[in-house]
Amino acid sequence: MALTKEDIITLPNPHLRQRSKRVGHISSKIKSLAEDMINATLNWDESRDHEVGVALAAIQIDQPYRIIVVRNDLEDKKDRSFMTFINPEITKKEGVMTEDFEGCLSVPDIYGKVKRYSKIRIKALDLDGRQFRMTAEGFLARIFQHEIDHLNGIVFIDHIRDIPDAFYRLSEDGKLKSMDYEAVKQDSVLWE
């Protein structure tokens, strides 16, 4: 049975704070897990009018493995194809630190302005166990940094917890509205 958006865990689930395990052997179970991750992301995507599900880490479906899936076309909801990255590592951070909005399937309706490197180099294994390297820039670089953080038990709000004007909520009309920082600090879902 295909996984759905209901299988995506959200804060304050403590598993999101755990470090994921390296994949030693790419078995049929691991390949099936990658497919489950894609299905859960697409199901989430179908339920959202103003957002696109661009990536997911295995821990977000409560599987503590170092696997991420990233949508091939980050702006086209009709493109339902993804690439799988097993044991991904950032090998070099380059460029400038840029601040932009980030959201997360595990932090519903909350966005934040997070600083990330504008260019990174990564290495990973594909589903056939072949190692490859790539360079990512701009939004794609941000996605990799966000997802690899998940593999290390870090959620994007951890980068901005002490920045009063960094939190936003997505309204029903798809607009981002600044959140009251005092209310954010009192939200136990975000900080547990």
C-alpha positions as CSV (number, residue, x, y, z in Angstrom):
1,M,0.0,0.0,0.0
2,A,1.4,3.4,-1.0
3,L,2.3,5.8,1.7
4,T,0.3,9.1,2.0
5,K,0.7,12.5,3.5
6,E,-0.7,11.0,6.8
7,D,2.6,9.0,7.0
8,I,4.7,12.1,7.2
9,I,5.7,12.8,10.8
10,T,5.6,16.4,12.1
11,L,6.9,18.3,15.1
12,P,7.0,17.6,18.0
13,N,7.7,14.0,17.1
14,P,11.1,13.3,18.7
15,H,12.2,11.1,15.8
16,L,12.8,14.2,13.7
17,R,15.6,15.1,16.2
18,Q,17.5,11.8,15.7
19,R,20.5,11.3,13.5
20,S,19.8,8.9,10.6
21,K,21.8,5.7,9.9
22,R,24.0,5.2,6.8
23,V,22.7,2.7,4.3
24,G,25.2,-0.1,4.0
25,H,23.5,-2.2,1.3
26,I,20.9,-1.0,-1.2
27,S,18.4,-3.7,-0.9
28,S,14.9,-4.1,-2.3
29,K,13.7,-2.7,1.0
30,I,15.7,0.5,0.5
31,K,14.4,0.9,-3.1
32,S,10.9,0.4,-1.8
33,L,11.5,3.0,0.9
34,A,12.5,5.5,-1.7
35,E,9.3,4.9,-3.7
36,D,7.3,5.3,-0.5
37,M,9.0,8.6,0.1
38,I,8.0,9.8,-3.3
39,N,4.4,8.6,-2.9
40,A,4.0,10.4,0.4
41,T,5.5,13.6,-1.0
42,L,3.2,13.5,-4.1
43,N,0.1,12.8,-1.9
44,W,1.0,15.8,0.3
45,D,1.6,17.9,-2.8
46,E,-1.9,17.0,-4.2
47,S,-3.5,18.3,-1.0
48,R,-1.8,21.8,-1.2
49,D,-3.0,24.5,-3.5
50,H,-0.2,27.0,-2.9
51,E,2.9,24.7,-2.3
52,V,5.0,22.2,-4.1
53,G,6.5,19.2,-2.4
54,V,10.1,19.3,-3.6
55,A,11.9,16.9,-1.4
56,L,11.7,14.5,1.5
57,A,14.1,12.8,3.9
58,A,13.4,9.2,5.0
59,I,13.2,10.2,8.7
60,Q,10.1,12.3,7.7
61,I,8.2,9.0,7.1
62,D,9.8,7.7,10.4
63,Q,12.5,5.7,8.7
64,P,16.0,6.6,10.1
65,Y,18.0,6.1,7.0
66,R,20.3,8.5,5.2
67,I,18.1,8.8,2.1
68,I,16.5,11.9,0.4
69,V,14.4,12.2,-2.7
70,V,14.4,15.5,-4.7
71,R,11.9,16.4,-7.4
72,N,13.5,16.7,-10.8
73,D,11.5,19.9,-11.8
74,L,11.2,22.1,-8.7
75,E,8.6,24.4,-10.1
76,D,6.2,22.1,-12.1
77,K,3.7,20.1,-10.0
78,K,2.9,18.1,-13.1
79,D,6.3,16.6,-13.2
80,R,6.1,13.8,-10.7
81,S,9.6,12.4,-11.2
82,F,12.2,12.4,-8.4
83,M,15.9,11.5,-8.0
84,T,17.0,9.5,-5.0
85,F,20.2,10.3,-3.0
86,I,21.5,7.6,-0.7
87,N,24.1,8.6,2.0
88,P,24.3,12.2,0.7
89,E,27.1,14.4,2.0
90,I,27.9,18.0,1.4
91,T,31.6,18.0,0.4
92,K,32.0,21.7,-0.1
93,K,30.0,24.9,0.7
94,E,30.6,27.8,-1.5
95,G,29.2,31.1,-2.7
96,V,27.6,33.6,-0.4
97,M,25.1,33.0,2.5
98,T,21.7,34.0,1.2
99,E,18.5,34.4,3.2
100,D,15.2,33.0,1.8
101,F,12.0,31.4,2.8
102,E,11.9,27.7,3.7
103,G,9.0,25.5,4.6
104,C,8.9,21.8,5.6
105,L,6.4,19.0,5.3
106,S,7.2,18.2,8.9
107,V,6.4,21.7,10.1
108,P,3.0,22.4,8.6
109,D,2.1,25.9,7.5
110,I,5.2,27.5,9.1
111,Y,7.9,29.2,7.0
112,G,11.1,30.9,8.0
113,K,13.8,33.1,6.5
114,V,16.9,30.9,6.7
115,K,20.5,31.7,5.7
116,R,22.1,29.0,3.5
117,Y,25.1,28.7,1.2
118,S,24.2,29.6,-2.4
119,K,26.3,26.8,-3.8
120,I,27.3,23.4,-2.6
121,R,28.9,20.3,-3.8
122,I,27.6,16.9,-2.8
123,K,28.3,13.2,-3.2
124,A,25.8,10.4,-2.9
125,L,24.9,6.9,-4.2
126,D,22.1,6.3,-6.6
127,L,19.6,3.4,-6.4
128,D,22.1,1.1,-8.2
129,G,24.8,1.8,-5.6
130,R,26.9,4.0,-8.0
131,Q,28.6,7.0,-6.4
132,F,28.1,10.3,-8.1
133,R,28.9,13.9,-7.4
134,M,27.1,17.1,-8.3
135,T,27.1,20.8,-7.8
136,A,23.9,22.5,-6.7
137,E,23.2,26.3,-6.8
138,G,20.4,28.6,-5.7
139,F,17.2,26.9,-4.6
140,L,18.5,23.4,-5.2
141,A,21.5,24.1,-3.0
142,R,19.0,25.2,-0.3
143,I,17.0,22.1,-0.7
144,F,20.0,19.8,-0.2
145,Q,21.1,21.7,2.9
146,H,17.6,21.5,4.4
147,E,17.2,17.8,3.7
148,I,20.7,16.8,4.8
149,D,20.0,18.7,8.0
150,H,17.0,16.3,8.5
151,L,19.4,13.4,8.3
152,N,21.3,14.9,11.2
153,G,18.3,15.6,13.3
154,I,18.1,19.3,12.5
155,V,14.9,21.1,11.5
156,F,15.0,24.4,9.6
157,I,13.5,26.3,12.6
158,D,16.6,25.4,14.6
159,H,18.5,27.9,12.5
160,I,16.2,30.8,13.2
161,R,14.9,30.1,16.7
162,D,16.5,33.3,18.1
163,I,15.6,35.6,15.2
164,P,12.3,37.5,16.0
165,D,11.3,38.5,12.4
166,A,12.2,35.2,10.7
167,F,8.8,33.3,11.2
168,Y,5.9,33.3,8.8
169,R,2.6,31.5,8.5
170,L,1.0,30.5,5.2
171,S,-2.5,31.9,5.0
172,E,-5.4,30.2,3.2
173,D,-4.9,32.5,0.2
174,G,-1.3,31.3,-0.2
175,K,0.3,34.5,1.2
176,L,3.1,34.4,3.9
177,K,2.2,36.5,6.9
178,S,4.7,37.5,9.6
179,M,4.2,35.7,12.9
180,D,4.3,37.3,16.3
181,Y,7.6,36.2,17.8
182,E,6.2,36.0,21.4
183,A,3.5,33.6,20.2
184,V,6.1,31.6,18.3
185,K,8.2,31.2,21.4
186,Q,5.1,29.9,23.3
187,D,4.3,27.3,20.6
188,S,5.4,24.0,22.3
189,V,5.0,22.1,19.0
190,L,7.9,24.0,17.5
191,W,10.3,23.8,20.4
192,E,9.9,20.4,22.0
